Amino acid sequence: MKTSIKQKSSHKAFGFNVLSDIFLPELPKLENDREADIIIEYKNLTSTWEELSEGSEYFVLKKDLILFRLPEKAIFMIKNGNKINYSPMNNTTEDQIRLYLLGTCMGALLMQRKILPLHGSAIEIDGNAYGIVGDSGAGKSTLASVFLNKGYHLISDDVIPVTLNEKNIPMITPAYPQQKLWQESLDYFNVESSQYRPIVERESKYAVPVLNQFVSKQLPLAGVFELVKTENDVIELNPIQNLQCLQTLYSHTYRNFFIHPLGLLDWHFNITAKICESISLYQLCRPVSRFSALDLAEIILSTVKKEETFYG
């Protein structure tokens, strides 16, 4: 990857103006005269890693500084919640750099800003945000895509940024208008994968723009559904209650192993406790034996409608 000086471009992501010297086609572009909240730029981080890593192979985690290294590929530094530096190695491509800039780097930066990053997709239903969280491969993006096919709108895919407003109501800020979908999901929706860009290191996963079905404003978080794969043939929906709510949100915090080294345990407990007081959480078990995303979406919609009627 070339590291020559390049013209910087302005983008919008996670509610922030991002000024970057590497073009980010995933993000909406802004006029360059916007004041930047986040700056992304190249910097040789080799000596910084050697100085601070102290024998660590992958991560250096400090209060206002996070370094992580992908052996033979790149070093990244996230600092003070407003700056991301990248340092490519060998023949690393811009696609590879962007994958980590918009994933691990942005998740780390949100934590530095004390914005809770949940690992999942968020969709808008009747003016509220609903999160779909789960482990990698659980089917979060595929389920969100079913909602988009039904006419609903995407708020976030992969990293869901959650804050509390002045009334301690959890709010979701739109991330950027793109989904990541596996080949099998595209096949089910009869979508030709050749029109989309493959995500590097995951040849059968594709970046799918959703410009026309993307939410552009903050929305209140009304519920979270934890998607879990099961060997059973029947879909199960179970409420998550009491202390299990806290554990669920901890488990599905993006890069949750950052929390303790960054001194954020108290913050994380306090924000997730307030979220648990305000929303409903459910575990949704999906069979691995069949494609069940359409049924799962109907169950979520039915649950949401019942709650709207009850709390009306």
C-alpha positions in Angstrom: 0.0 0.0 0.0 1.4 3.4 -0.9 1.9 5.8 1.9 2.5 9.0 -0.1 0.6 12.2 1.0 -2.9 12.1 -0.3 -5.7 14.6 -0.3 -8.0 14.2 2.7 -11.7 13.6 2.4 -14.5 14.2 4.8 -17.1 11.6 5.7 -20.0 11.0 8.1 -20.1 8.0 10.5 -21.5 7.3 13.9 -22.7 10.8 14.2 -19.2 12.3 13.7 -17.5 14.2 10.9 -14.5 12.1 9.9 -11.5 13.6 8.0 -9.4 10.8 6.5 -6.4 10.6 4.2 -7.6 7.2 3.0 -10.8 7.3 1.0 -13.7 5.5 2.8 -16.3 4.6 0.1 -18.5 2.9 2.7 -19.2 6.3 4.3 -21.3 9.2 3.1 -19.1 12.0 1.8 -19.2 15.5 3.2 -17.8 18.8 2.0 -14.2 19.2 3.1 -14.8 22.5 5.0 -16.6 20.6 7.8 -14.8 20.7 11.2 -13.5 17.2 11.9 -14.5 15.3 15.1 -12.2 12.3 14.1 -9.0 12.4 12.1 -7.7 9.3 10.3 -4.3 9.5 8.8 -1.1 7.5 8.1 1.7 7.4 10.6 4.7 5.1 10.9 3.9 3.3 14.1 6.8 0.8 14.1 8.9 2.5 16.8 5.8 3.4 18.9 4.9 -0.3 18.9 8.4 -1.4 19.8 8.4 1.2 22.7 5.0 0.4 24.2 4.2 -3.3 23.4 6.4 -4.8 26.1 6.3 -8.2 24.5 2.6 -8.1 23.7 1.8 -9.7 20.3 -1.4 -7.9 19.4 -2.6 -5.2 21.8 -1.5 -2.3 24.0 -4.4 -1.0 26.0 -4.0 2.2 28.0 -6.5 4.8 29.3 -6.4 7.1 26.3 -4.4 5.1 23.9 -5.0 1.7 22.1 -2.5 0.1 19.8 -3.1 -3.1 18.0 -1.0 -5.0 15.5 -1.9 -7.4 12.7 1.3 -9.4 12.2 2.7 -8.8 8.7 -0.2 -6.5 7.8 -0.6 -3.3 9.8 -0.4 -1.4 13.2 -3.2 0.9 14.3 -3.3 3.5 17.0 -6.5 5.0 18.5 -6.0 8.0 20.7 -8.1 10.3 22.9 -11.3 9.4 21.1 -10.6 11.6 18.2 -7.6 10.2 16.2 -6.8 7.0 14.4 -3.4 6.3 12.8 -2.6 3.4 10.6 0.7 2.0 9.6 0.6 -0.6 6.8 3.2 -3.3 6.3 4.4 -5.2 3.2 1.7 -5.3 0.5 -1.3 -4.6 2.7 -4.2 -3.2 0.6 -6.5 -0.2 1.4 -9.4 -2.7 1.6 -7.7 -4.5 4.4 -6.9 -1.2 6.2 -10.5 0.1 5.9 -11.9 -3.2 7.3 -10.1 -2.6 10.6 -10.5 1.2 10.6 -14.3 0.9 10.5 -14.4 -2.1 12.8 -12.0 -2.5 15.7 -10.6 1.0 15.4 -14.0 2.7 15.5 -15.3 0.4 18.3 -12.2 1.4 20.4 -12.7 5.0 19.6 -16.4 4.9 20.6 -15.3 3.4 24.0 -12.8 6.1 24.5 -15.7 8.6 24.0 -17.8 6.5 26.5 -20.2 5.5 23.8 -21.3 1.9 24.2 -20.6 -0.2 21.1 -22.8 -3.2 20.8 -21.9 -6.0 18.3 -24.9 -6.3 16.1 -27.4 -4.7 13.7 -30.0 -2.1 14.5 -33.2 -1.4 12.6 -36.0 1.1 12.9 -39.5 -0.1 13.7 -42.3 2.4 14.2 -39.9 5.2 15.1 -37.9 3.2 17.6 -34.6 1.4 17.4 -34.3 -2.4 18.0 -30.9 -4.1 18.3 -30.1 -7.6 17.0 -27.0 -8.8 18.8 -25.2 -12.2 18.7 -21.9 -13.9 18.2 -20.2 -13.9 14.8 -22.2 -16.0 12.3 -25.4 -15.9 14.4 -27.3 -14.3 11.4 -27.7 -10.7 12.6 -27.1 -9.0 9.3 -29.2 -11.5 7.4 -32.1 -11.0 9.8 -31.7 -7.2 9.4 -31.8 -7.7 5.7 -35.2 -9.4 6.0 -36.5 -6.2 7.7 -35.1 -4.1 4.9 -36.9 -6.2 2.3 -40.1 -5.6 4.3 -39.5 -1.8 4.0 -38.0 -1.1 7.3 -34.8 1.0 7.7 -31.2 0.2 8.8 -29.6 2.2 11.6 -26.4 0.2 12.0 -24.6 -3.0 11.0 -21.8 -4.6 13.0 -21.3 -1.8 15.5 -24.3 -0.2 17.3 -23.4 3.0 19.1 -25.5 3.6 22.2 -25.6 6.7 24.4 -27.9 8.0 27.1 -29.7 11.3 26.6 -30.4 13.9 29.4 -33.4 11.7 30.6 -31.2 8.6 30.7 -33.1 7.2 27.6 -30.8 5.0 25.5 -30.3 6.4 22.0 -28.9 4.8 18.9 -26.9 6.9 16.5 -26.8 5.9 12.8 -23.5 4.3 11.8 -23.1 4.2 8.0 -25.3 2.9 5.2 -23.9 -0.6 4.5 -24.6 -4.2 5.4 -22.2 -7.2 5.3 -24.0 -10.2 3.9 -22.8 -13.8 3.3 -23.2 -15.4 -0.2 -25.9 -17.7 1.1 -28.0 -14.8 2.3 -27.6 -13.1 -1.1 -28.6 -16.3 -2.8 -31.8 -16.6 -0.7 -32.8 -13.1 -1.6 -32.0 -13.7 -5.3 -29.3 -11.0 -5.3 -26.4 -11.3 -7.7 -23.1 -11.0 -5.7 -21.1 -9.8 -8.7 -22.5 -6.3 -8.3 -21.0 -5.9 -4.8 -17.5 -5.6 -3.4 -16.2 -8.7 -1.5 -15.0 -8.0 2.0 -11.3 -8.8 2.3 -10.3 -11.9 4.2 -14.0 -13.1 3.9 -14.3 -13.9 0.2 -17.9 -15.1 0.5 -19.1 -12.0 2.4 -20.0 -8.8 0.6 -20.5 -5.1 1.3 -24.1 -4.2 0.4 -24.9 -0.4 0.3 -28.4 0.6 1.7 -28.4 4.3 0.9 -32.2 4.5 0.3 -33.1 2.6 3.5 -30.8 4.2 6.0 -31.9 6.2 9.1 -30.3 9.6 9.3 -31.2 10.6 12.9 -30.8 9.3 16.5 -33.6 7.0 17.7 -34.5 5.7 21.1 -33.5 2.1 21.8 -36.7 0.2 22.7 -35.5 -3.4 22.7 -32.6 -5.9 22.1 -32.9 -9.4 20.7 -30.1 -11.8 21.3 -29.9 -14.2 18.3 -28.6 -17.6 19.3 -28.1 -20.7 17.1 -29.7 -23.9 18.3 -29.9 -27.5 17.2 -33.7 -27.6 17.9 -36.1 -27.3 14.9 -38.4 -24.9 16.8 -37.8 -21.2 17.2 -37.8 -20.1 20.8 -38.3 -16.6 22.2 -37.5 -16.1 25.9 -37.3 -12.9 27.9 -33.9 -11.9 29.4 -34.4 -10.6 32.9 -32.6 -9.3 36.0 -28.8 -9.7 36.2 -28.8 -11.7 33.0 -29.6 -8.5 31.1 -26.3 -7.0 32.3 -24.4 -10.1 31.3 -26.1 -10.2 27.8 -25.1 -6.6 27.1 -21.6 -7.2 28.4 -21.2 -10.3 26.3 -22.2 -8.4 23.2 -20.2 -5.3 23.7 -17.9 -4.9 20.8 -14.4 -5.9 21.8 -15.4 -6.2 25.5 -11.9 -7.2 26.5 -11.0 -3.5 26.1 -13.3 -2.5 29.0 -11.2 -3.5 32.0 -7.7 -2.3 30.8 -9.2 1.1 29.8 -10.6 1.6 33.3 -14.2 1.5 32.0 -15.8 -1.2 34.2 -17.8 1.3 36.3 -18.9 3.2 33.3 -19.9 0.1 31.5 -21.9 -1.2 34.5 -23.7 2.1 34.9 -24.7 2.6 31.3 -25.8 -1.0 30.8 -27.8 -0.9 34.1 -29.6 2.2 32.9 -30.3 0.5 29.5 -31.7 -2.6 31.2 -34.1 -0.4 33.1 -35.4 1.2 29.9 -35.8 -1.6 27.4 -36.9 -5.1 26.9 -34.4 -7.9 26.1 -35.1 -11.2 24.6 -33.2 -14.3 23.5 -34.3 -15.6 20.1 -33.1 -19.1 19.4 -32.9 -20.0 15.7 -32.6 -23.5 14.2 -29.4 -24.1 12.3 -31.2 -26.8 10.2 -33.1 -24.4 8.1 -33.4 -20.7 6.9 -35.6 -19.1 9.5 -34.9 -15.4 9.1 -38.4 -14.7 7.7 -40.0 -16.4 10.7 -37.7 -14.7 13.1 -38.6 -11.3 11.7 -42.3 -12.0 12.1 -41.8 -13.1 15.7 -39.9 -9.8 16.4 -42.6 -7.7 14.8 -45.3 -9.5 16.7 -43.4 -9.0 20.0 -42.8 -5.3 19.2 -46.5 -4.8 18.4 -47.6 -6.5 21.6 -45.3 -4.2 23.7 -46.5 -1.1 21.9 -50.1 -2.1 22.7 -49.2 -2.9 26.3 -47.2 0.2 27.0 -49.3 2.3 24.5 
